[in-house]
């Protein structure tokens, strides 16, 4: 998954000045697809930084050395999604490193207007369009496989679990399977849908150190 946070990665420092210059004088659709995507992410980073000055408070905490991304929803690479609001992401050290235990492990918080993403079909669309847009055509939507498991009727407070067979466009450029735990609620007083997604290539295991770290974000989100 390519998020605007990838622009902070040291591998992109050398090309940033050139891409920033190009993005300011040339329309994005005139750039090469790779450069257009990176330029778009740069603009998202810039807008996110400016927005932080007016944003009263983030919901998700920021552990030491983690990277932060707060931005609007839908993101620029998935504008076809019909819901509106904001998202928060937190990226741990090692997120881009395949040998790290925190590789591709992170939380994402959706705060959307209205009572939305209420069924499996909408959830699949939200996940599929988001990731497919990030892949930039390197891995087609039809190649992505999403399996959703819902909690038992007697366990309504338990999270949904998802097996997401997708792609890593950052480092390995190879197919990647990740596991998600998803919790959702709707607040009629504020007309807001809140969704917390915890994601990692590591199989879900409450005793796993990475999952234990991700579970700490539940309290931030009120789950």
NORURQUI-V810772 format. One record per residue. N is the residue number from 1. SS is DSSP state (A for helix, B for strand, O for the rest). OMEGA is omega in whole degrees, 0 to 359 (999 if undefined). NEAR is the number of other ideal C-beta (glycine too) atoms within 10 Angstrom. Layout:
n:N ss:SS omega:OMEGA near:NEAR
n:N ss:SS omega:OMEGA near:NEAR
This chain:
n:1 ss:O omega:177 near:24
n:2 ss:O omega:174 near:19
n:3 ss:O omega:179 near:24
n:4 ss:A omega:178 near:23
n:5 ss:A omega:182 near:22
n:6 ss:A omega:182 near:23
n:7 ss:A omega:178 near:22
n:8 ss:A omega:182 near:16
n:9 ss:O omega:186 near:14
n:10 ss:A omega:181 near:7
n:11 ss:A omega:183 near:11
n:12 ss:A omega:184 near:14
n:13 ss:A omega:186 near:10
n:14 ss:A omega:185 near:8
n:15 ss:A omega:185 near:13
n:16 ss:A omega:182 near:14
n:17 ss:A omega:181 near:9
n:18 ss:A omega:183 near:10
n:19 ss:A omega:177 near:19
n:20 ss:A omega:179 near:15
n:21 ss:A omega:181 near:11
n:22 ss:A omega:183 near:17
n:23 ss:A omega:181 near:20
n:24 ss:A omega:183 near:10
n:25 ss:A omega:183 near:7
n:26 ss:O omega:176 near:13
n:27 ss:O omega:183 near:9
n:28 ss:A omega:183 near:15
n:29 ss:A omega:177 near:7
n:30 ss:A omega:179 near:10
n:31 ss:O omega:172 near:17
n:32 ss:O omega:184 near:10
n:33 ss:A omega:181 near:12
n:34 ss:A omega:182 near:12
n:35 ss:A omega:178 near:17
n:36 ss:A omega:180 near:19
n:37 ss:A omega:181 near:22
n:38 ss:A omega:179 near:24
n:39 ss:A omega:179 near:23
n:40 ss:A omega:179 near:17
n:41 ss:A omega:177 near:23
n:42 ss:A omega:180 near:18
n:43 ss:A omega:176 near:16
n:44 ss:A omega:179 near:20
n:45 ss:A omega:182 near:18
n:46 ss:A omega:180 near:14
n:47 ss:A omega:179 near:14
n:48 ss:A omega:180 near:17
n:49 ss:A omega:179 near:10
n:50 ss:A omega:182 near:10
n:51 ss:A omega:182 near:13
n:52 ss:A omega:181 near:11
n:53 ss:O omega:181 near:6
n:54 ss:O omega:184 near:6
n:55 ss:O omega:186 near:11
n:56 ss:O omega:183 near:4
n:57 ss:O omega:173 near:4
n:58 ss:O omega:178 near:15
n:59 ss:O omega:182 near:15
n:60 ss:O omega:177 near:19
n:61 ss:O omega:181 near:13
n:62 ss:O omega:178 near:12
n:63 ss:O omega:180 near:12
n:64 ss:O omega:177 near:5
n:65 ss:O omega:175 near:9
n:66 ss:O omega:178 near:19
n:67 ss:B omega:186 near:18
n:68 ss:B omega:171 near:16
n:69 ss:B omega:172 near:21
n:70 ss:B omega:183 near:18
n:71 ss:B omega:182 near:18
n:72 ss:B omega:177 near:14
n:73 ss:B omega:4 near:18
n:74 ss:O omega:178 near:20
n:75 ss:O omega:186 near:20
n:76 ss:A omega:182 near:16
n:77 ss:A omega:180 near:22
n:78 ss:A omega:185 near:17
n:79 ss:O omega:179 near:10
n:80 ss:O omega:180 near:10
n:81 ss:O omega:189 near:18
n:82 ss:O omega:186 near:11
n:83 ss:O omega:183 near:17
n:84 ss:O omega:179 near:12
n:85 ss:B omega:179 near:17
n:86 ss:B omega:178 near:17
n:87 ss:B omega:174 near:20
n:88 ss:B omega:178 near:22
n:89 ss:B omega:176 near:21
n:90 ss:B omega:184 near:23
n:91 ss:B omega:182 near:22
n:92 ss:O omega:170 near:20
n:93 ss:O omega:181 near:13
n:94 ss:O omega:182 near:16
n:95 ss:O omega:183 near:22
n:96 ss:O omega:186 near:19
n:97 ss:O omega:183 near:13
n:98 ss:O omega:181 near:14
n:99 ss:O omega:180 near:7
n:100 ss:O omega:177 near:14
n:101 ss:O omega:179 near:15
n:102 ss:O omega:177 near:21
n:103 ss:O omega:176 near:22
n:104 ss:O omega:180 near:25
n:105 ss:O omega:186 near:23
n:106 ss:B omega:172 near:23
n:107 ss:B omega:173 near:26
n:108 ss:B omega:182 near:21
n:109 ss:B omega:175 near:20
n:110 ss:B omega:169 near:22
n:111 ss:B omega:190 near:17
n:112 ss:B omega:180 near:22
n:113 ss:B omega:177 near:14
n:114 ss:O omega:179 near:13
n:115 ss:O omega:190 near:12
n:116 ss:O omega:185 near:18
n:117 ss:O omega:187 near:22
n:118 ss:O omega:183 near:12
n:119 ss:O omega:184 near:8
n:120 ss:A omega:181 near:14
n:121 ss:A omega:179 near:10
n:122 ss:A omega:178 near:14
n:123 ss:A omega:178 near:20
n:124 ss:A omega:179 near:17
n:125 ss:A omega:180 near:17
n:126 ss:A omega:181 near:23
n:127 ss:A omega:184 near:21
n:128 ss:A omega:183 near:19
n:129 ss:A omega:179 near:19
n:130 ss:A omega:183 near:20
n:131 ss:A omega:182 near:22
n:132 ss:A omega:177 near:22
n:133 ss:A omega:180 near:21
n:134 ss:A omega:182 near:22
n:135 ss:A omega:177 near:20
n:136 ss:O omega:179 near:15
n:137 ss:O omega:180 near:11
n:138 ss:O omega:180 near:15
n:139 ss:O omega:190 near:20
n:140 ss:O omega:178 near:10
n:141 ss:A omega:182 near:13
n:142 ss:A omega:178 near:8
n:143 ss:A omega:181 near:13
n:144 ss:O omega:178 near:18
n:145 ss:B omega:182 near:12
n:146 ss:B omega:177 near:17
n:147 ss:B omega:182 near:10
n:148 ss:B omega:174 near:17
n:149 ss:B omega:181 near:11
n:150 ss:O omega:179 near:13
n:151 ss:O omega:179 near:13
n:152 ss:O omega:182 near:8
n:153 ss:O omega:181 near:6
n:154 ss:O omega:180 near:6
n:155 ss:O omega:185 near:9
n:156 ss:O omega:181 near:8
n:157 ss:O omega:179 near:7
n:158 ss:O omega:181 near:12
n:159 ss:O omega:166 near:20
n:160 ss:B omega:174 near:17
n:161 ss:B omega:184 near:15
n:162 ss:B omega:169 near:21
n:163 ss:B omega:187 near:15
n:164 ss:B omega:178 near:21
n:165 ss:B omega:185 near:13
n:166 ss:B omega:192 near:23
n:167 ss:B omega:174 near:21
n:168 ss:O omega:181 near:21
n:169 ss:O omega:185 near:20
n:170 ss:O omega:193 near:20
n:171 ss:O omega:187 near:17
n:172 ss:O omega:184 near:12
n:173 ss:O omega:182 near:11
n:174 ss:O omega:175 near:10
n:175 ss:B omega:183 near:13
n:176 ss:B omega:176 near:20
n:177 ss:B omega:176 near:13
n:178 ss:B omega:180 near:20
n:179 ss:B omega:185 near:18
n:180 ss:B omega:166 near:20
n:181 ss:B omega:187 near:21
n:182 ss:B omega:175 near:21
n:183 ss:B omega:186 near:18
n:184 ss:B omega:170 near:17
n:185 ss:B omega:176 near:12
n:186 ss:B omega:179 near:16
n:187 ss:B omega:183 near:12
n:188 ss:O omega:181 near:7
n:189 ss:O omega:180 near:5
n:190 ss:O omega:182 near:10
n:191 ss:O omega:185 near:11
n:192 ss:B omega:171 near:17
n:193 ss:B omega:178 near:20
n:194 ss:B omega:179 near:19
n:195 ss:B omega:176 near:24
n:196 ss:B omega:178 near:24
n:197 ss:B omega:173 near:26
n:198 ss:B omega:189 near:24
n:199 ss:B omega:179 near:21
n:200 ss:B omega:172 near:23
n:201 ss:O omega:180 near:17
n:202 ss:O omega:178 near:18
n:203 ss:O omega:182 near:10
n:204 ss:O omega:182 near:16
n:205 ss:O omega:183 near:12
n:206 ss:O omega:179 near:7
n:207 ss:O omega:181 near:6
n:208 ss:O omega:185 near:16
n:209 ss:A omega:180 near:11
n:210 ss:A omega:179 near:19
n:211 ss:A omega:176 near:18
n:212 ss:A omega:177 near:11
n:213 ss:A omega:180 near:18
n:214 ss:A omega:182 near:24
n:215 ss:A omega:181 near:15
n:216 ss:O omega:180 near:13
n:217 ss:A omega:178 near:22
n:218 ss:A omega:180 near:15
n:219 ss:A omega:178 near:9
n:220 ss:A omega:185 near:17
n:221 ss:A omega:178 near:20
n:222 ss:O omega:178 near:11
n:223 ss:O omega:999 near:16
